[in-house]
Amino acid sequence: MGKRYSNLLFNFIAPTYGLFYEFQKKHYDKILDVIKSEIDLTVYHNMVDVGCGTGALCSVLNEKGISVTGIDPAERMLEIARNKLENQDIVFINANVLEALPFQDKAFDISIASYVAHGLKDEERKKMYAEMSRVTKYKVIIYDYNQNRNLLTTIIEWLERGDYFKFIKVAENEMRSCIREMKECFFEVKVIDVDSHASWYICTPA
């Protein structure tokens, strides 16, 4: 999916996407409880949510006492996020991970991208992995689909025109072998299934 097409699409669907904000918050809160035995995010000081959309995950993380920055290239998504009263302490920035992010090296303890990777082409994903590795001290988390497909997701992802069908086949190996500018993106990749169709790919940045 081209960058311009993607931005137009997500700006267009932002109002509809915003209708699912409370549902998303409950879902993310549940997932954080599921994954807590593997990685407890509350022990870390700050995080960046890459492709934060309307800010549901940012809001959950903020309520758990984590300093959160959300970035997204779709300004209308960010407008919805900023207009939520509970999100007044969260910094939202219009930025694209496929370009140089406006942060210093190792600026955040944790970075997370939720359902972003599968919508990118393979070279774009490598750029995302490398940039998230650059700005992260401890763990890069790619929260996305695993290989357990269902019919509804297959139809939606076909319409979205992303790289879902390839991503689910190569995700773990792609992260393990990611090299940008002659440097490894990650030292280690650990995959944890958080529900029947999704995993956390927990990566240790180089």
Order of alpha helices (4+ residues) and beta strands (2+ residues): alpha-alpha-beta-alpha-beta-alpha-beta-beta-alpha-beta-alpha-alpha-beta-beta-beta-beta
